[in-house]
Amino acid sequence: MAAHELPQELGDFMVLKTAGFPVAQLLFWNFLASLTCVLGVAVAHVIGQEASSSLQRHLMAFTAGSFLTLALNMICPQVMASIRAHHQGRKQASAKLMCIATVFLAILAMLKVGNLESGGAHGHGHHMSHGHSHGHGQSHQEM
């Protein structure tokens, strides 16, 4: 949890500081925004697990879209401007290539995590019928 929250809070702090918020106001608004988590838990508790699980799909899509918008419209242009300002020639091309590779690795990692969370990873549960033997003396179809 700390591996997620610490960088997120530091990132929020830096974005708001760069936007010109005074530190006291920045901390207040950041704290207030963080309280929405408590509100979300309370709402989920009140409406129940079944209703909140069906709503969860839509909220996750909205959240993913928000992160993509932030990354594509704000972060990527800033990274590219920083690369252009600090690197020339082959080093600039290498830095851009490293950024692209990092993006693809992050996407791959998120897909793997998503598969694990949704149970989409192909496991070999013995309730499945594959029609071939797994060395148990009989195939799944013979069971």
Buried (B, 14 or more C-beta within 10 A) or exposed (E): EEEEEEEEEEEBBEBBEEEEBEEEEBEEEBEEEEEEEEEEEEEBEEEEEEEBEEEEEEEEEEEEEEEEEEEEEEEEEEBBEEBEEEBEEEEBEEBBEEBEEEEEEEEEEEEEEEEEEEEEEEEEEEEEEEEEEEEEEEEBEEE
